Amino acid sequence: MTVTTPPVALPRHARPAPSSRTVIATLLGTTLVLKGAGFAFDYLGYYVGTAHGTTAAGICLTVFGIGWCLGQAVCGAMTDRMGQRTVLPLWLVASAAACVALSVVSALPAIVAIAFLLGCTMEVQRPAVSAEINERITSEAGRTRVQSWMYWMANVGVALSGAVGGYLAHEHGYRILFLLNGVACVAAAVIARRVLSPRPARVPSGAASVAYRQVLSDPALRWIAVAAVGAMISAYGLVSVLPLVMSADGLPPTALGTAMIANTVAVLVLSPPLTRLLVGRNESIRYPLAPVLAAGSLILGASMGLAALQHTVLGYAVAAVLMVPGEVCFSVALGGFLATAAPAGAIGRYQAVLSGASALASLTPLGIALALNAGGRLLVAALLMGTALLAAWACVPLARALPSRPRP
């Protein structure tokens, strides 16, 4: 991985700017902390379902997804215009406020409103972190590797959140989870303010500013967004589908924690060799992006379809392990695309589009809850596999668009 730190004229007594390698390592650690303490998202469904029922939980998770879509679009544009150091701390503080509010309210209308605010703010680190990676790392293969490790850290964090959160919720209740989530957001805001670049990346002289309309004119971005929606419906099943079906089985929050622990162990064991298989030691990308993404989508769909048919903690844990190769393929493919796709001054918007695609996938819990009530687990499994097949199909036109992908 090749990193560069441009020389900066420092005023007398000013602290030297952190090196690029230090910044990247710090961002990896901060991502792990944010996701590892992301209890508000992971246990929102369980919290609302316990107090207000499965349908209410589906509504809150769907409203969360709507906020996620809007928040990613706004944050991506703000990052490109104002810089990641300005934007990310502001949104993280708002996220902390939403977590604190969630810990003190109990009325369903208020929880729905807070769920929307949480959706707007909980994933705002993605555009800022991607912009920082593209500024700090010069080689496209190096960017791909760091992007894949960033997704890996996020996956480990989500699994740790489920494992730790299940125990804490069982022993101390849900409110302590939301307060800890708020503390993590404040800590991440302080770190971001200290290490991120203060200004947006310089756009080459004579280049026009890039708007969302121009970004979306990239056919490869459109097709990979479609594939991401289909794949992420299954990928986020770990924190959206599993709580619903586990609640229907009458299992306690510790059951979700057990499945998350199994997923965490599998991620820790399988991610390094699988990442080396897909991205070589010399930082060269070994396989075409579209087949890797299609394979990951199908693995995710098959594993979560299997999970929907389980009734025991062991069955859910096995399904959570089987989805890990799909998570790795998906993260490497999206990381490779981000490393090579975005022109100068548009990385925030490119990341926001892909994060927005993931957010669309989070709109499904209400549909999953209704399908569970109307057609049972077979219908839920069929819907999950169907979305995975849609993602794999989108990889066919994606493969055709990639070699001659136009830049906005």
Secondary structure, DSSP 4 states (H G I P E B T S, - for coil): --B-----PPPTTPPPPPPHHHHHHHHHHHHHHHHHT-HHHHTHHHHHHHHH-HHHHHHHHHHHHHHHHHHHHHHHHHHHHH-HHHHHHHHHHHHHHHHHHHHH---HHHHHHHHHHHHHHTTTHHHHHHHHHHHHB--HHHHHHHHHHHHHHHHHHHHHHHHHHHHHHHHH-SHHHHHHHHHHHHHHHHHHHHHS-SSPPPPPTTPPP--HHHHTT-HHHHHHHHHHHHHHHHHGGGTTHHHHHHHHTT--HHHHHHHHHHHHHHHHHHHHHHHHHHB-TTS-B-S-HHHHHHHHHHHHHHHHHHHHT--SHHHHHHHHHHTHHHHHHHHHHHHHHHHHHPPTT-HHHHHHHHHHHHHHHTT-HHHHHHHHHHHHHHHHHHHHHHHHHHHHHHHHHHHHHSTTPPP-
